[in-house]
Amino acid sequence: MIGFVLAAISLLSMGIITYVFPHLGTWLNNNGVVQMDLFLLVFFVIILLAVQGLLLFGFPLYYAQDKKTHMTGFQILIYTLMWMVGLVLLCALIMVELYKQDTYTLDELSPSSTVEVSE
């Protein structure tokens, strides 16, 4: 039963991570920040692998007989993940404020909106 629960949580975490990644990238690109694309790709892969490791190895080790030593590593990984996510979100907000650009629609750029010069 515990394997099924861990598998379900694992699939749910993958779904959440793969849902958030493109939306964060789109939000950054819409605000003119294209410098973080490769960084975010690597970051979300690392987050995915860390969460999978936490689920598949952290919880079983927590329920092992020697709970104290494994719980310390478990807590370190959880705190590290929280700090990583927090710092990346802070970095994304700062980058949007620094590199924010005005966006234009195709209607604003069409030739009909320009002033015609008569000869």
Backbone torsions as a table, in degrees:
resi	resn	phi	psi	omega
1	MET	NA	-39.5	-179.1
2	ILE	-65.5	-32.7	177.2
3	GLY	-64.0	-40.2	178.3
4	PHE	-64.8	-42.8	179.8
5	VAL	-64.2	-43.9	178.5
6	LEU	-64.5	-38.0	177.8
7	ALA	-65.6	-41.4	179.1
8	ALA	-65.2	-43.3	178.0
9	ILE	-65.6	-37.7	178.0
10	SER	-62.4	-46.8	177.7
11	LEU	-64.8	-38.7	177.8
12	LEU	-63.8	-42.6	179.0
13	SER	-65.2	-39.2	176.5
14	MET	-63.5	-40.6	178.3
15	GLY	-62.8	-43.2	-180.0
16	ILE	-65.5	-44.8	-178.3
17	ILE	-65.2	-43.0	-179.6
18	THR	-74.3	-17.3	174.1
19	TYR	-80.8	-40.7	-175.8
20	VAL	-74.1	-37.8	-174.3
21	PHE	-56.6	-52.8	-179.1
22	PRO	-67.6	-31.2	179.9
23	HIS	-69.6	-39.4	177.0
24	LEU	-66.8	-42.3	177.6
25	GLY	-63.2	-41.4	178.1
26	THR	-65.0	-42.2	178.6
27	TRP	-61.7	-43.3	178.9
28	LEU	-65.7	-44.5	-179.7
29	ASN	-65.0	-37.1	177.3
30	ASN	-65.5	-26.1	178.3
31	ASN	-95.6	11.0	174.8
32	GLY	87.4	10.4	179.6
33	VAL	-101.6	104.8	178.4
34	VAL	-112.2	-2.8	-176.4
35	GLN	-73.6	-19.4	-173.0
36	MET	-97.7	6.4	-174.8
37	ASP	-60.5	-52.9	-179.1
38	LEU	-66.4	-39.1	177.7
39	PHE	-59.8	-45.1	-179.3
40	LEU	-67.6	-35.5	177.3
41	LEU	-60.8	-48.5	179.0
42	VAL	-66.8	-39.9	179.9
43	PHE	-60.4	-46.4	-177.9
44	PHE	-70.6	-29.3	173.6
45	VAL	-66.1	-44.0	178.5
46	ILE	-63.0	-43.7	178.2
47	ILE	-61.2	-44.1	179.7
48	LEU	-60.7	-46.7	179.9
49	LEU	-66.0	-38.4	179.5
50	ALA	-67.3	-41.3	179.0
51	VAL	-66.2	-40.9	178.1
52	GLN	-63.8	-42.4	176.8
53	GLY	-63.2	-39.7	177.8
54	LEU	-63.0	-43.8	-179.1
55	LEU	-70.6	-45.5	-172.3
56	LEU	-83.0	-25.3	-179.7
57	PHE	-117.2	-31.2	-176.4
58	GLY	-70.0	-48.8	-179.4
59	PHE	-65.4	-45.1	176.6
60	PRO	-61.6	-37.9	177.9
61	LEU	-69.0	-30.7	177.3
62	TYR	-64.2	-36.6	-179.7
63	TYR	-87.3	3.4	175.4
64	ALA	-70.5	173.2	-176.3
65	GLN	-68.2	-36.4	-178.6
66	ASP	-92.4	76.4	-172.2
67	LYS	-70.7	-33.4	-171.5
68	LYS	-65.4	-48.8	-176.8
69	THR	-69.8	-37.4	179.8
70	HIS	-74.0	-32.2	-179.7
71	MET	-67.4	-31.5	178.5
72	THR	-63.8	-46.7	176.7
73	GLY	-64.5	-37.4	177.4
74	PHE	-61.5	-47.0	179.8
75	GLN	-66.9	-38.6	178.6
76	ILE	-61.0	-44.2	179.9
77	LEU	-66.0	-39.4	178.0
78	ILE	-64.7	-46.1	178.7
79	TYR	-64.6	-38.1	177.9
80	THR	-63.3	-43.8	178.5
81	LEU	-62.5	-41.8	179.6
82	MET	-64.1	-43.4	178.9
83	TRP	-65.9	-39.2	178.9
84	MET	-62.2	-47.6	180.0
85	VAL	-63.0	-43.8	179.1
86	GLY	-62.2	-42.9	-179.9
87	LEU	-69.3	-36.4	178.2
88	VAL	-68.4	-40.8	176.5
89	LEU	-63.8	-40.7	176.5
90	LEU	-63.5	-43.2	177.8
91	CYS	-62.4	-40.7	179.2
92	ALA	-64.6	-42.6	178.6
93	LEU	-63.8	-41.2	178.8
94	ILE	-65.7	-42.5	179.6
95	MET	-64.0	-38.2	178.8
96	VAL	-64.9	-41.2	179.2
97	GLU	-68.2	-35.2	-179.0
98	LEU	-76.4	-39.6	-172.3
99	TYR	-109.3	15.8	-176.7
100	LYS	-61.3	131.7	180.0
101	GLN	-123.8	153.3	174.6
102	ASP	-72.0	136.7	178.1
103	THR	-99.8	146.8	-179.3
104	TYR	-121.1	146.1	175.4
105	THR	-94.9	166.5	178.4
106	LEU	-65.6	-29.8	178.2
107	ASP	-64.3	-36.6	179.5
108	GLU	-71.4	-24.1	-177.6
109	LEU	-98.8	-2.3	-176.5
110	SER	-72.7	153.6	-177.9
111	PRO	-64.9	-23.1	-178.9
112	SER	-68.6	-20.3	-179.5
113	SER	-87.2	-6.4	179.0
114	THR	-88.2	157.4	-179.6
115	VAL	-82.3	127.8	179.4
116	GLU	-87.6	139.8	178.5
117	VAL	-100.2	125.4	-179.8
118	SER	-89.9	144.4	-177.4
119	GLU	-97.1	NA	NA
